[in-house]
Amino acid sequence: MSFGFVSPLLGALGLVAIAGVLYALQRLRVRHQRVDVETTLFWRQAVEESRARVFTQRFRHPLTYLLLLLICSLLWLSFSELRRDAGDGRQHLVLLDGSAGMAHGTRFERAAQAAADYAAGLPKEARAVVLCAGRAQTMLRPGEDALLLPRRLVGVTPASAPNAVVDVMFDLLRSLPQTPTTVAVVGDLPLLEAERRMLPEHVSLRRLPVPARAGENSGVTALGVRPAASGRWDAVDVLVEMQRVAAASGAAPPPKLTLDGAAWTLPPIVEPIDGGRRLRYLDVPAAGQQLQVATVTADALSLDDVAAFRLPDRTPIAVMMGPGVPEVVQRAVSSDPGLVLRADGARVVVRRAGASFGGDLPALELSDPDQAEDAFLVFHSEDQAPAAVLDELYTGLGLNEIDAMAAAAALGRPVTMGAKPAPRRSLWVWRQLLEADYDFVRSRSYPLFVGLGLRWLAGFEQGPSRVAVGEPVAARDGEVVAGEARSWSFGAAFVPRGPGRITLSDGVSVRASLLDPVATGASLVGLADIPELSVAESDGVDLLTIMLLLALLLLAAEWALFRTARIP
């Protein structure tokens, strides 16, 4: 047992003080009392009891005292919030599903009410309620009053994000102590058998029933792009997959595709798939527009009706050629569909090393061995580590395809690659390697080096082919901004937990969408044998209600006894 409103010492002192005050009141003589004496035999006793100056009297009503002491003690314990502690030290974690799948009808409202009712009966210090809506959000911390939970859930709606209950559960369990824990899931639980076997032995998994999904629904479950199969550099092919849960027969109309708000009218190629269909839009121009796909009919779930994606900017890069550049370089640029020889609006320049032609534009510069010890020298931004740049560009520029041994034998010196920080990007290459006498210009790595090198200098980013909520997006080291949330990626991948614009550390801005077949579908892939809980099965005992009711009954009994003159 413990107290929630006062300390244990103050609670005990309060009980002692109540006992003392009631004892003193039982002995206190507060007014004169008229006594009719029928015989002089009791005159002396009556005189003793009716003396006006006597402040106290004998303690003569122990049963009345005990009854009043019990009533006052119950009221004091109720005020002090006496509660029963979890006897086995069991913790209770309530996970409320706030994903898009809960937006069907009143599923979320009823699930929130069930979570609040269930949490109200749990031990106060051993419970926590977490909302899983793209990201974890603690709605009720251990020790907080259960009345706070319904107030905090007012205005909360499901997020346009896939189900994250399983991920949140494992993340929280790793941070909790190794004590017996009951995890109660209120909502959908797409838990696979393999994931269930990963649960620690001290964790007991339960779920509270919620209404099933109902109604006709059609949603976008996949959205991605790839370079156009036709070979057009400035265009992409768009893939859209839609899943349909139909209560009525008939095919749904194709979705509406827009580029920066302008409708794309060319019809797609439609291919039926299990549970829906796949649509391919060919040769969609890609100039950094906002691509949006939306269903055209209303259905049971609106959160999966729209998916958006930021197309890469595949506008051909204007390249300016300086004097003295070998013709073989000009031919490589002219044959690349992503490059165009043009001085007006040029983004990069090709020139001799040390020349001023092109000014401060990023440059592919032809150097001599006496100007640079490395055959390939990369000048990169000062906030990057040279080792990381070399590791990225060795394959990113196609240098891993070069026959370095043959080139070194022809030049009579080693062919190496180096990197240095500089105020602006630049790429140096020995001009001897670009002469017809060397095999480099006749190898398949040469056009790759020229094309990819000029793209790197211009800052071209291919961008991810697909950005889906809950799926990793490759990101460099640094800060990642997703809406108001900020996190850090360390050379691996960033996983967006909700839809919206995402700015990666290298400045690339993409937009994640709700691409989640689980949220769109009518059923979940998971376990059906997880035991269900009800609000009445909560482990706690509401001592406050019990003590107040008992005090009320005792007060009624005391009043009845007093009215019948059985107690003074």
Beta strands, then each sheet from edge to edge (+ up, - down):
strand 1: 2-3
strand 2: 82-83
strand 3: 91-97
strand 4: 127-132
strand 5: 136-140
strand 6: 181-186
strand 7: 203-208
strand 8: 217-227
strand 9: 235-245
strand 10: 256-259
strand 11: 262-263
strand 12: 269-273
strand 13: 276-285
strand 14: 290-294
strand 15: 306-310
strand 16: 317-321
strand 17: 339-341
strand 18: 348-352
strand 19: 363-367
strand 20: 376-380
strand 21: 417-421
strand 22: 426-430
strand 23: 473-474
strand 24: 478-482
strand 25: 485-489
strand 26: 493-494
strand 27: 500-503
strand 28: 509-512
sheet 1: 1+ 2-
sheet 2: 5+ 4- 3- 6- 7-
sheet 3: 8+ 9- 13+ 12-
sheet 4: 11+ 10- 14+ 15-
sheet 5: 17+ 16+ 18+ 19+ 22+ 20- 21-
sheet 6: 23+ 26-
sheet 7: 25+ 24- 27+ 28-
end
